[in-house]
Amino acid sequence: MTFWNGVLWLHLLAMAFFVGGQLMLAAVVVPVLRRAGEREALRAAARRFGIGTLIAFAVLILSGASMATHLHRWSDSTLQVKLGLVVLVGMLIGAHLRRPQAHALDAAMFVVSLAIVWLGIVVAG
């Protein structure tokens, strides 16, 4: 295993947390806690996930930038589109922090995140 395998592993782990966590919240946690009337538990879960999301986002940016530099990919047009979507997700996160009850932001973040994952596969291939 090389150092760069470790960087890729961190990148994929952070991506799994970021995207998988969104899916888990939307498909399981939110519906169950809402149905049970557990509004405070729902807020606590969202806050905790939010902290993890910010950490994962930072790891994704640092590891992604490191790999793009190492692999000389900065001029790749697909990477440029992916980076534009990363900026968009960052803006959506900022908007969500200001308006956590705006569920359309959650959906937009998830859809854009899935597009970023797809573009990551294209860039790596």
N, C-alpha and C positions, 0 to 999 in steps of 0.2 A: 504494500500500500504506500502510495506516495503522499506527500503533503497536499497535492492538488486533488487527490481522491478525497482527502479529509475536508477540503474546502467545498467540493461538490456535495459531499455527504451533509455538511452543515446547511448548504443552500437548499437541498432537497428536504431536509428535516424541517427547516423553517417554513418552506413552502407547504409542506404537509400540515403543519400546525395552522398556518394562516388560512389556507383554503379548506382543509378538512374541518377545522374548528368552525368556520362559517357554516358549512353544511350541517354539522352536528347541532349547532345552535338552532338553525332554521328548521331542520327536519325533526329534531327530538326535544331539545331542552325547552325552547320557547313554547311549543304547543302543549307539552306536558305541564309545565309550570303555570301557564295561563289557565288551562283547564282546571287545575287544582286551586286556582286563586292565590297562588304564591307570588304575588307581585314583588315583594322584597327579596325573595330568593332569586327571582328572575333578574332584578337589578344587580344583585351581588354577583351572579354568574356572568352577566354582561360586563360588569366592571373588571372582574378578574380576567376574563377573556380579552378585554381591551388592553390590559397591561401586557399580557402575553403577545397580543397582536403587534403592539408597538415594538417589542423586543424582536419578534420574528421579522418584522418589516426592516428593522435596522440590520439584522443578520443577513437578510436577503440582499439589501443594497450593498453592504460591505463585501459579502462573498461574491455576488454577481459582478461587481466592479473589479474585484481582484481577478476573477476568472476571465473577464473580457480583456483585461490588460495582458494577462499571461498568454492568452490564446490569440491575441492581436485581432479581436473581433469588433473593435469600436466602429469601424467603417461599414460593418454589415448592416444592410438596410432593414432586415428583419429585426435585428437587435435595436435599431433606432425606433422602430414602431413599438417594440416591447417596452423600451424606456419611456416612450410617450405615454403608454398605458400605465406604467408604474407611477409616473407623475400624476396621472388622472386618479389612480387609486389613492395616492397620498392626499390629493385634494378632497376626495370623497371621505377619507378618514377624518380630515379636519372638519368638514361639514357635519359629519356624523357626531363628532365630539360636541359640536355646538347644538345640534338638534337630534339627540338620540332617539326620539320618538318618530322620526321621519323614516318609515320602513322602506320607502323607495330607495333611499341611500344604501340600505343594507343589500337590497336586490342588485342595485347597480354595481356595488363593490364586488359582489359575488360573481356576476357575469363578466366584469372586466378582469377579475382574478383568474377565471377560467381561460379567458383569451390569453392572458400573460403566460399561463402554464403551457398552453398550446404553442405559443410562439417560442417558449423556452425549449420545447421539444424540437421545433424546426431549427432553431439556432444550433442546438447540440448535434443535430443529425448531419 
